[in-house]
Amino acid sequence: MEQAHAAPQVPADVPGEIRAIKAKLREQIGDVEGVFRQLEDRIKVQVEEIEARRANGEDVWPVFDYAEIEAGAVTDEQIAEVKKRGCMVVREHFPHDQALDWDRDLVNYVEVNDFDNQYRGPGDDFFGTLGQSASRPEIYPIYWSRPQMEARQDKRMASVQSFLNHLWKYESEGKTWFNPDQDSMYPDRIRRRPPGTTSGGLGAHTDSGALERWLLPAYQKVFRHVFNGQPDKYDPWDAAYRTDVNEYEGGSTMCSMFRTFQGWTALSDMTNDQGVLHTVPIPEAMAYILLRPLLSDVPEDELCGVSPRHVLPISEEWHPLLMRALTPIPDLKAGDSVWWHADVIHSVAPVEDQQGWGNVMYIPAAPMCEKNARYAATVAEDFQAGRSPRDFPEENYETEWQDRFTQGELNEIGQRGLGLGV
C-alpha cells in the first residue's frame, strides 16, 4: 500500500541536525536565556492559577452541556475559557443509554469474532518507554465496528467538531487553511480497561510530531514567532501552515491528518481518580517546550529526550514547571466526551485495582483540507476492505470479521467524511 502523501525522511545524522538547528535558532533568537525567562514567567502565572483552582476545589477543565453547543448558546466568556485552557468536556454529548449500548455492542463484536485468540500483542512502540504493554490490550486495534462508525457519522459529533474547529483562526496569511464545518473521518482505536486493572499509565507527552517540530520547514513556519524570539506573538490557535506539516516516514503509528483537537467519547462512567486523562491546560506551553532545549544545560545533540518516530516526552527532568499543572479530567458519565488542543500536553495516570470500567472511543476533530482529503481517500479504501488504517500498524484483524460496518450504512456525514463524493 502506498502512503497517502510523500512523508519526509528522518535525517541520517539526527544528532548533527540537532546541533545545526540549535545553532541556527540561537542566532535567530539572540538572547535565548532572556526570551525563555520572560516566557517562563508568563507560563508560571498560569501554572500558579491552575494550582490555586485545584486547591480550592474549582474546575480547571471547561465543561459544556451538548445542548448549549447545539443551540448556539455558548457565551463569549465560555469560548475565552476554552481557548485559555485548550481543553474541554462535553456533557451528554451522546445519551447515556446509547453510549452503554455501544459499549455492549463492542464487546459482542470482539467476542463473536474471537479477538482474544487472534490477538498477537502490541503492533507498535509509538509511546516508547511512556506506556505499558499487556498480554491483553487496553488499546484494541479495532476501527470499523458499528458503534465507532455510528458515533463518527452522528450529527451530534459533527456539531461538536464544527464548534471546536471554529475556535481556530482558519483564515490567515492570505489563505483558508481548512473548512471548519466539514470534518474528515479519522478512524482510531478503542480502549477497554476492566475493573481490577493495574496499569502503569502513559507519561506526559504531545503528539503530531516530536523531532519534526524543530527540523521541518513547515513546522518552523508554524512556530515562526517562537523561533524568531517573539513567543509573545505566537498564537496556538492560528492554523497557518499546520496543514502543510507531514510527520517523518517510518513510524508504526503516526497521524497523517491535521487535527484541531484530539478527543474521545466515554463508554463507561469514570471517576477522576481511576487512572484517567490529565492535561497541562496551557496551549502556549508548546513555546516553552520548543525553547527549553536551547538553554545551556541541555546536551548539544539532544532535545530534552526527543527521538524520531515517537511522541514528544514531557518530564520532571526538563519541564518541572509544566508538570506542576497536570490536571485530571472531572468525573465523567458514559456519553460525555473529552477534547484537547492538538499541541496540549497530556498523560494517563497510573492506577492500581481500578474501580469500574475505563472504556472510550477515540474520535478527534480533523477538519477537511487538502492534507486531510488525501488521507481520507486512503481511509475510504481501508474501510471498504476492513484493513487497519495506514497511520496504524498493519494488523488487519477485521478483514473477515462478522458484523463489520458496511459502506451501505454510511449516511451523508459519513460519506462526506470519507470523501465519497456526496
C-alpha positions as CSV (number, residue, x, y, z in Angstrom):
1,M,0.0,0.0,0.0
2,E,1.3,3.4,-0.9
3,Q,1.3,6.3,1.6
4,A,-1.3,8.9,1.2
5,H,1.3,11.5,0.6
6,A,5.1,11.6,0.5
7,A,6.4,11.9,4.0
8,P,9.8,13.4,4.9
9,Q,12.6,11.1,5.8
10,V,14.3,11.0,9.2
11,P,17.8,12.6,8.8
12,A,20.7,10.2,8.6
13,D,22.6,12.2,11.2
14,V,20.0,13.2,13.8
15,P,22.5,14.5,16.4
16,G,24.2,16.5,13.7
17,E,20.9,18.0,12.6
18,I,20.0,18.9,16.1
19,R,23.3,20.7,16.7
20,A,22.8,22.6,13.4
21,I,19.2,23.7,14.2
22,K,20.2,24.8,17.7
23,A,23.0,27.0,16.3
24,K,20.6,28.5,13.7
25,L,17.8,29.1,16.2
26,R,20.1,30.7,18.8
27,E,21.4,33.1,16.1
28,Q,17.8,34.0,15.1
29,I,16.6,34.5,18.7
30,G,19.6,36.3,20.1
31,D,19.2,36.4,23.9
32,V,17.7,32.9,24.2
33,E,18.0,32.9,28.0
34,G,16.2,36.3,28.3
35,V,13.5,35.3,25.9
36,F,12.9,32.0,27.7
37,R,12.8,33.5,31.1
38,Q,10.2,36.1,30.1
39,L,8.1,33.2,28.6
40,E,8.7,31.2,31.7
41,D,7.4,34.0,33.9
42,R,4.2,34.2,31.8
43,I,3.7,30.4,32.0
44,K,4.3,30.4,35.7
45,V,1.4,32.8,36.3
46,Q,-0.9,30.3,34.6
47,V,0.5,27.3,36.4
48,E,0.0,29.0,39.8
49,E,-3.6,29.9,38.8
50,I,-4.3,26.3,37.9
51,E,-2.7,25.1,41.2
52,A,-4.9,27.6,43.1
53,R,-8.1,26.4,41.4
54,R,-7.3,22.8,42.1
55,A,-6.5,23.6,45.8
56,N,-9.9,25.4,46.1
57,G,-11.8,22.5,44.5
58,E,-12.7,24.6,41.5
59,D,-13.0,23.2,37.9
60,V,-9.9,23.7,35.7
61,W,-11.4,21.9,32.7
62,P,-14.1,24.0,31.0
63,V,-17.3,22.0,30.9
64,F,-20.2,22.4,28.5
65,D,-23.6,20.7,28.0
66,Y,-24.1,19.4,24.5
67,A,-27.4,21.2,24.4
68,E,-25.6,24.6,24.7
69,I,-23.5,23.8,21.7
70,E,-26.4,22.5,19.6
71,A,-28.4,25.6,20.4
72,G,-25.6,28.0,19.7
73,A,-25.9,29.3,23.3
74,V,-22.2,29.1,24.2
75,T,-21.1,32.6,25.6
76,D,-18.0,34.6,24.6
77,E,-16.7,34.1,28.2
78,Q,-17.0,30.3,27.8
79,I,-15.2,30.4,24.5
80,A,-12.4,32.5,26.0
81,E,-12.0,30.0,28.8
82,V,-11.7,27.1,26.3
83,K,-9.1,29.0,24.3
84,K,-7.2,29.8,27.6
85,R,-7.2,26.1,28.7
86,G,-7.0,24.3,25.4
87,C,-9.3,21.5,26.6
88,M,-13.0,20.9,27.4
89,V,-15.6,18.3,28.4
90,V,-19.0,18.0,26.7
91,R,-21.6,16.6,29.0
92,E,-24.2,14.3,27.4
93,H,-22.6,14.6,24.0
94,F,-24.4,11.3,23.5
95,P,-27.3,10.0,25.6
96,H,-26.0,7.8,28.5
97,D,-28.0,4.7,27.4
98,Q,-26.8,5.0,23.8
99,A,-23.2,5.0,25.0
100,L,-23.7,2.0,27.2
101,D,-25.4,0.2,24.3
102,W,-22.4,1.0,22.1
103,D,-20.1,-0.4,24.8
104,R,-22.1,-3.7,24.9
105,D,-22.1,-3.9,21.1
106,L,-18.3,-3.5,21.0
107,V,-18.0,-6.4,23.5
108,N,-20.2,-8.5,21.3
109,Y,-18.2,-7.5,18.1
110,V,-14.9,-8.5,19.7
111,E,-16.3,-11.8,21.2
112,V,-18.2,-13.0,18.2
113,N,-15.0,-12.6,16.1
114,D,-12.8,-14.4,18.7
115,F,-10.4,-11.5,19.1
116,D,-8.8,-12.9,22.3
117,N,-7.5,-15.9,20.5
118,Q,-6.4,-13.8,17.5
119,Y,-4.6,-11.0,19.4
120,R,-0.9,-11.0,18.5
121,G,0.3,-8.4,21.0
122,P,1.1,-4.7,20.6
123,G,1.7,-3.7,17.0
124,D,3.7,-0.5,17.7
125,D,6.1,1.1,20.1
126,F,5.0,4.7,19.3
127,F,4.9,5.7,23.0
128,G,8.4,4.3,23.6
129,T,9.0,4.0,27.3
130,L,6.0,6.0,28.2
131,G,3.5,3.1,28.0
132,Q,3.0,-0.3,29.4
133,S,2.3,-3.5,27.4
134,A,0.0,-6.3,28.4
135,S,-1.0,-9.8,27.2
136,R,-4.5,-8.5,26.6
137,P,-4.6,-4.9,25.3
138,E,-6.0,-1.8,26.9
139,I,-5.9,-0.2,23.4
140,Y,-7.7,-2.5,21.0
141,P,-6.7,-2.3,17.3
142,I,-10.3,-2.2,16.2
143,Y,-11.6,0.5,13.8
144,W,-14.7,-0.5,11.8
145,S,-17.2,-1.6,14.4
146,R,-20.8,-0.4,14.2
147,P,-20.6,1.7,17.4
148,Q,-17.4,3.5,16.2
149,M,-18.8,4.3,12.8
150,E,-22.2,5.3,14.1
151,A,-20.5,7.8,16.5
152,R,-18.2,9.2,13.8
153,Q,-21.1,10.0,11.5
154,D,-23.6,11.1,14.1
155,K,-24.9,14.7,13.7
156,R,-24.1,15.3,17.3
157,M,-20.4,14.5,16.7
158,A,-20.5,16.8,13.6
159,S,-21.9,19.6,15.7
160,V,-19.2,19.4,18.3
161,Q,-16.4,19.0,15.8
162,S,-17.6,22.1,14.0
163,F,-17.8,24.1,17.2
164,L,-14.2,23.0,18.0
165,N,-12.9,23.8,14.6
166,H,-14.4,27.3,14.7
167,L,-12.3,28.1,17.8
168,W,-9.3,28.2,15.5
169,K,-8.2,31.0,13.2
170,Y,-8.6,29.1,9.9
171,E,-8.1,32.1,7.6
172,S,-4.7,33.8,7.9
173,E,-1.6,34.7,5.9
174,G,-3.9,35.2,2.9
175,K,-5.2,31.6,2.9
176,T,-8.1,29.5,4.1
177,W,-6.4,26.6,5.8
178,F,-9.4,24.3,6.4
179,N,-13.2,24.1,6.2
180,P,-14.4,24.3,9.8
181,D,-17.9,22.9,9.0
182,Q,-16.7,19.7,7.2
183,D,-14.8,17.2,9.2
184,S,-12.8,14.4,7.6
185,M,-13.2,11.0,9.2
186,Y,-10.1,9.9,11.2
187,P,-10.5,6.3,12.4
188,D,-8.8,5.5,15.6
189,R,-8.9,2.7,18.2
190,I,-10.8,1.9,21.3
191,R,-9.7,1.4,24.9
192,R,-11.2,-1.1,27.2
193,R,-9.9,-1.3,30.8
194,P,-11.8,-3.6,33.2
195,P,-12.3,-3.3,36.9
196,G,-9.4,-4.6,38.9
197,T,-6.8,-3.4,36.3
198,T,-3.4,-2.2,37.5
199,S,-1.8,0.0,34.8
200,G,1.3,2.0,34.7
201,G,-0.5,4.7,32.7
202,L,1.1,6.8,30.0
203,G,3.7,9.5,30.6
204,A,3.2,13.2,29.7
205,H,3.7,13.9,26.1
206,T,2.4,15.7,23.0
207,D,1.5,14.1,19.6
208,S,1.7,15.1,15.9
209,G,5.4,15.2,15.6
210,A,8.4,15.4,18.0
211,L,11.7,16.0,16.3
212,E,9.7,17.4,13.4
213,R,8.7,20.5,15.4
214,W,12.3,21.8,15.3
215,L,13.6,20.4,12.0
216,L,10.7,20.5,9.4
217,P,10.4,23.8,7.4
218,A,6.5,23.7,7.7
219,Y,6.7,23.5,11.5
220,Q,9.3,26.2,11.5
221,K,6.7,28.4,9.8
222,V,4.0,27.3,12.3
223,F,6.3,28.4,15.2
224,R,7.9,31.3,13.3
225,H,7.3,33.8,16.2
226,V,8.8,31.4,18.8
227,F,11.9,30.7,16.7
228,N,12.3,34.4,15.9
229,G,12.5,35.3,19.6
230,Q,8.9,36.7,19.9
231,P,7.0,33.9,21.6
232,D,4.5,36.5,22.9
233,K,3.3,36.8,19.3
234,Y,2.7,33.1,19.0
235,D,-0.9,32.2,18.7
236,P,-1.6,28.4,19.3
237,W,-5.0,28.9,17.6
238,D,-3.7,30.1,14.3
239,A,-3.8,27.3,11.7
240,A,-1.3,28.9,9.4
241,Y,1.0,26.3,7.8
242,R,-0.2,23.5,10.1
243,T,-1.9,21.7,7.2
244,D,1.4,21.7,5.4
245,V,3.1,19.5,8.0
246,N,3.8,15.8,7.4
247,E,5.4,13.6,10.1
248,Y,8.5,11.6,9.4
249,E,8.0,8.4,7.4
250,G,8.6,5.0,9.0
251,G,6.8,5.2,12.3
252,S,4.4,2.3,13.0
253,T,1.9,4.8,14.4
254,M,1.6,8.4,13.2
255,C,-1.0,10.9,12.3
256,S,-1.4,11.9,8.6
257,M,-4.2,14.3,9.3
258,F,-4.3,17.7,10.8
259,R,-6.3,17.6,14.0
260,T,-7.6,20.7,15.7
261,F,-8.5,18.6,18.8
262,Q,-7.7,15.2,19.9
263,G,-10.6,13.6,21.7
264,W,-12.5,10.6,23.0
265,T,-16.0,9.6,23.9
266,A,-16.7,7.8,27.2
267,L,-18.4,4.4,27.0
268,S,-18.5,3.9,30.8
269,D,-18.8,6.1,33.9
270,M,-15.4,7.1,35.3
271,T,-14.2,8.9,38.4
272,N,-11.2,11.1,38.0
273,D,-9.0,9.2,40.5
274,Q,-9.1,5.9,38.5
275,G,-6.2,6.3,36.0
276,V,-7.7,9.0,33.8
277,L,-6.5,11.5,31.3
278,H,-4.6,14.5,32.6
279,T,-3.6,17.6,30.6
280,V,-1.4,20.6,31.1
281,P,-4.2,23.1,30.2
282,I,-1.9,25.8,28.8
283,P,-1.8,25.8,24.9
284,E,1.1,28.3,24.9
285,A,3.3,25.7,26.7
286,M,4.4,24.5,23.3
287,A,6.5,27.6,23.0
288,Y,8.2,26.7,26.3
289,I,8.8,23.1,25.1
290,L,10.4,24.4,21.9
291,L,12.8,26.9,23.5
292,R,13.8,24.7,26.5
293,P,16.4,22.6,24.6
294,L,18.2,25.8,23.5
295,L,19.3,26.5,27.1
296,S,22.9,25.7,28.0
297,D,22.1,22.8,30.4
298,V,20.8,20.6,27.6
299,P,23.4,18.5,25.7
300,E,24.1,20.0,22.3
301,D,22.9,17.0,20.3
302,E,19.7,16.4,22.4
303,L,16.2,18.0,22.6
304,C,15.1,17.1,26.1
305,G,14.6,13.4,25.4
306,V,13.1,13.7,21.9
307,S,13.7,10.9,19.5
308,P,12.4,10.2,15.9
309,R,9.1,8.4,15.3
310,H,8.0,8.7,18.9
311,V,5.8,11.1,20.9
312,L,7.4,14.3,22.3
313,P,8.1,13.5,26.0
314,I,7.5,16.0,28.8
315,S,9.3,15.2,32.1
316,E,10.2,16.4,35.6
317,E,13.8,16.5,34.5
318,W,13.4,19.1,31.8
319,H,9.9,20.6,32.3
320,P,9.2,20.7,36.1
321,L,7.2,23.9,35.9
322,L,4.8,22.4,33.3
323,M,4.4,19.2,35.2
324,R,3.0,21.1,38.1
325,A,0.0,22.0,36.0
326,L,-1.0,18.4,35.1
327,T,-4.7,18.3,35.8
328,P,-7.2,15.4,35.6
329,I,-10.5,15.4,33.8
330,P,-13.6,15.7,36.0
331,D,-15.7,12.7,36.8
332,L,-17.5,11.5,33.6
333,K,-20.6,9.6,32.6
334,A,-20.9,7.4,29.6
335,G,-21.8,9.6,26.6
336,D,-19.6,12.5,27.8
337,S,-16.7,13.5,25.5
338,V,-13.3,15.0,26.3
339,W,-11.3,17.2,23.9
340,W,-7.8,18.8,24.0
341,H,-5.9,21.0,21.5
342,A,-3.5,19.0,19.4
343,D,-0.5,20.7,21.0
344,V,-1.6,20.3,24.6
345,I,0.5,18.1,26.9
346,H,-1.4,15.1,28.1
347,S,-0.9,11.9,30.1
348,V,-2.8,9.0,31.6
349,A,-2.4,8.4,35.3
350,P,-1.4,5.0,36.7
351,V,-4.0,3.0,38.6
352,E,-4.0,0.0,41.0
353,D,-7.0,-2.2,41.2
354,Q,-9.2,0.1,39.1
355,Q,-12.7,0.6,40.3
356,G,-15.2,0.4,37.5
357,W,-14.6,0.3,33.8
358,G,-12.5,2.7,31.7
359,N,-13.8,2.4,28.2
360,V,-13.5,5.0,25.4
361,M,-13.7,5.5,21.7
362,Y,-11.0,7.8,20.2
363,I,-12.6,10.3,17.8
364,P,-10.8,13.6,17.1
365,A,-11.8,16.8,15.2
366,A,-10.0,16.8,11.8
367,P,-11.4,19.5,9.5
368,M,-11.4,19.0,5.8
369,C,-8.4,20.4,4.0
370,E,-6.1,19.3,1.2
371,K,-3.9,17.3,3.5
372,N,-6.9,15.6,5.3
373,A,-8.6,14.9,2.0
374,R,-5.6,13.0,0.8
375,Y,-5.6,10.7,3.8
376,A,-9.4,10.4,3.8
377,A,-9.1,8.8,0.3
378,T,-6.9,6.0,1.8
379,V,-9.3,5.7,4.8
380,A,-12.1,5.0,2.4
381,E,-10.2,2.2,0.8
382,D,-9.1,0.7,4.1
383,F,-12.7,0.9,5.4
384,Q,-14.1,-0.9,2.4
385,A,-11.5,-3.7,2.8
386,G,-11.7,-3.8,6.7
387,R,-8.0,-3.1,6.9
388,S,-6.2,-1.2,9.7
389,P,-5.9,2.5,8.6
390,R,-2.5,3.3,7.2
391,D,-1.5,5.5,10.2
392,F,-1.5,2.4,12.3
393,P,0.3,-1.0,12.3
394,E,-0.9,-3.4,9.6
395,E,-2.7,-5.8,12.0
396,N,-5.8,-6.1,9.8
397,Y,-7.8,-8.1,12.3
398,E,-11.2,-7.0,10.9
399,T,-10.9,-8.0,7.2
400,E,-13.0,-11.1,7.6
401,W,-15.0,-10.2,10.7
402,Q,-18.7,-10.5,11.0
403,D,-20.9,-7.5,11.7
404,R,-18.4,-5.0,10.4
405,F,-19.9,-1.7,9.5
406,T,-20.6,-1.5,5.7
407,Q,-20.5,1.2,3.0
408,G,-24.2,0.9,2.6
409,E,-24.7,2.0,6.2
410,L,-22.9,5.3,5.6
411,N,-25.1,8.4,6.0
412,E,-24.3,11.7,4.3
413,I,-22.0,12.8,7.1
414,G,-20.0,9.6,6.8
415,Q,-19.8,9.7,3.1
416,R,-18.5,13.3,3.1
417,G,-16.0,12.5,5.9
418,L,-14.6,9.7,3.7
419,G,-14.6,11.9,0.6
420,L,-17.0,9.7,-1.2
421,G,-18.5,12.5,-3.3
422,V,-21.8,13.3,-1.7
